[in-house]
């Protein structure tokens, strides 16, 4: 090898090793904590606080974004009751039916949140989240019915005890009437 190439190669290797040593000796950079992810329910509650319930419902209508409310129900987020109670009375009938169906499908997964939401929406026009609608076996699979009965039977929340019993009775009654 020519002396110039040898010198260049030696310098390159030396610089590389020097950088490795320097970087390993430096204090590692502080890695920032990941930003807290805002859930759909938190986002909607912030919208309600900032703009009001009616304006939030108008924005959801305008953007065709009621899927945010469906996501809150589907995932059983902490503010499900508050979001549903605030926005459901302002939803159109088709959206009410869609939200009811979402709640029905997710009742076995999130019985506390959905039964709590129904408690505050029994008085809504059309009673979209009434227990008779939520706890109705019509059109639901036997697996859903079994999971729902099991979830409700295993729910030991004193505040929801009467709603659980009413839901189980409505489920039994609707199942009996479907035969």
ABEGO torsion letter per residue (X at the ends): XBAAAAAAAAAAAAAAAAAAAAAAABBBBBBBBBBBBBBAAAAAAAAAAAAEAAAAAAAAAAAGAAAAAAAAAAAGBAAAAAAAAAAAAABBAAAAAAAAAAAAAAAAABAAAAAAAAAAAAABBGGAABAAAAABABGBBAAAAAAAAAAAAABBBAAAAAAAAAAAAAAAAAAAAAX
